[in-house]
Amino acid sequence: MAVSPPRNSFLGLLPWPERQAVARALRTETVGGLVLLAAAVVALVWANTPFSSAYTTIRDFHFGIPALGLDLSVGHWTSDGLLTVFFLVAGIELKRELVVGSLRTPATAALPVIAAVCGMAVPAALYAATVAAGEGSMDGWAVPMATDIAFALAVLAVISTHLPTALRAFLLTLAVVDDLGAILIIAVFFTSDLNYWALAGASAGLVVFHLLQRRRVRGWWWYVPLGVVVWALLYNGGIHATVAGVAMGLLLRTVRDQDEDESPAERTGHLLHPLSAGLCVPLFALFAAGVGVSGDALGKVFTTPEPLGVIVGLVAGKLLGIFAGTYLAARFTRARLNPELAWADVLALATLAGIGFTVALLIGELAFPGTAVGEHVKAAVLIASLTAALLATVLLRRRNAVYRRLYEEENLDEDADGIPDVYQRAGSSGT
């Protein structure tokens, strides 16, 4: 009879249901990350060709419903509108982790949460120290705090690294906690003048959403119009509209009823995850990553305190924060590193977490709206993400022989029953 692995096994074999859920999410994120990478390249090339004026014209073109306060540019529709779908999926993933995943108990949540919190705090501190030394603006302190899971997985796909599922799951969990931190930062620190009537209406809409879930009301025709209304009210209320996506994701029911094949959260996630990863986030990247890369512009990235602080925060801060947080959590809790892996693997993963594309660009736009510093910060995010990707590639490739062996052992299925043999041996988790 199969039994669960030791609870103190860190980066060991995941339980089979958890591994299936993680694998589905990672497949979508990997494909979406490759599309995201392509969109970023197109944006950079387009913005640095003789046709750059067309790029600016399209990005700044306004349309919408002015009477409802929704006359936005294409760039704003992608950041305030399409990214709401991304944050809705992030909210669903966070809810799943909290209810049935690795964050459901304090014992299992402690290590990834501590690692993620340190991975946010240290980059922010290094940014603050850098801009203080250069007498720059503290407004961008939150830019280097977030990890872009899709971009990170795209890098892994490009370099063909056979990372074990547990390592990828750890990266996914870090990104989920990062997203929660980014959401709270956006909601608390990047708000304009508040319209309390609009916020009250949005709150009422979320209460209705919750009641519909509790009463098991089904049908997209209830939830989609209600979600659009909540989004519009939050936007007009002065809070970044993407918060609406997170709130609704957290309200969706995650546990299945006896007569259900999938819970509402699972159904919604399966439907929207490909849309988010394959369309919404790449379109945001297309209109956010188009920055000039002339010699003068690149020079300012390394000589202006704000973009320099972003680079230091993402490349050095993420590495130091996540590695130190993981080590301290393992040192002072019962968690122990999988004996098949080394601390060099955690270091490589911490380096990879320095890829902070989507949310970093979004917070950069909010911190420095329409300014030259904002453009330099965007360039800094791209440079830092590329640097982190290259460093992580070197570190991961050195250990790829170990990853390949673990990957093959983890996926061996000699009896062809669809379940890897490792889950059917004594001492492994098959449930």
Secondary structure, 3 states (H helix, E strand, C coil): CCCCCCCCEECCCCCHHHHHHHHHHHHHHHHHHHHHHHHHHHHHHHHCCCCHHHHHHHHCCEEEEHHHCEEEEHHHHHHHHHHHHHHHHHHHHHHHHHHCCCCCCHHHHHHHHHHHHHHHHHHHHHHHHHHHHCCCCHHHCCHHHCCCHHHHHHHHHHHCCCCCHHHHHHHHHHHHHHHHHHHHHHHHHCCCCCCHHHHHHHHHHHHHHHHHHHCCCCCHHHHHHHHHHHHHHHHHHCCCCHHHHHHHHHHCCCCCCCCCCCCHHHHHHHHHHHHHHHHHHHHHHHHHCCCCCCHHHHHHHHHCHHHHHHHHHHHHHHHHHHHHHHHHHHHHCCCEECCCCCHHHHHHHHHHCCCCCHHHHHHHHHHCCCCHHHHHHHHHHHHHHHHHHHHHHHHHHHCHHHHHHHHHHHHCCCCCCCCCHHHHCCCCCCC
